[in-house]
């Protein structure tokens, strides 16, 4: 895990320096490529875990490159670190687990991905944009825990209930300019393939999917 985080940080700063140098060299109308950085938060849930609501916050940030196809369209490519998962809402607990014997007083899923979103975007003259596409996510860390009525915290065995090592999702993406090169970015993403196929007898259904809203600040050079 430490090596993955070091790799992400290294790529982030190398990309930031390259985008800064390139962005200063050209005006927007003359650029074929538009670089940028983003940082914000995910608000996530896992559909199929028997708990509803976007109660799981997480980090979302990375590098962006747009390749202009015309004056108004561009292909966007990102390298993003994205924390997803699920957390039971306070109003949903306590609840009986699937075995009808365990009383859950807390339940959480933590899923950390290194994602590569690819999407087509439409730009207006101020560089406000909206687009849609796909995102491939490589799982770098997963953890599932629950607390019972006695206060004991359990971590489910990843070998018995493993999460898929990758996630493929569709994304709907939009950015609104707030000041010069600074944008507010909003995104919705949803898994196209189930993130776990083995049935967890503690909670949830056999098929589970990531369901995520993202709010970020973007800086385009």
ABEGO torsion letter per residue (X at the ends): XAAAAAAAAAAAAAAAAAAAAAAAABBAAABABBBBBBBBBBBBBBBGAGBBEBABBBBBBEBBBBBBABAABBBBBBBBBBBBEBBBBAAAOBBBBAAGABBBABBBBBBBBBBBBBBBBBBBAAGBBBBBEBBBBBBABBBBBBBBAAGBBBBBBAAABBBBABBBBBBBBBBBBABEABBBBBBBBBBABBABABBBAABEBABBBBBBBBBBBBBBX
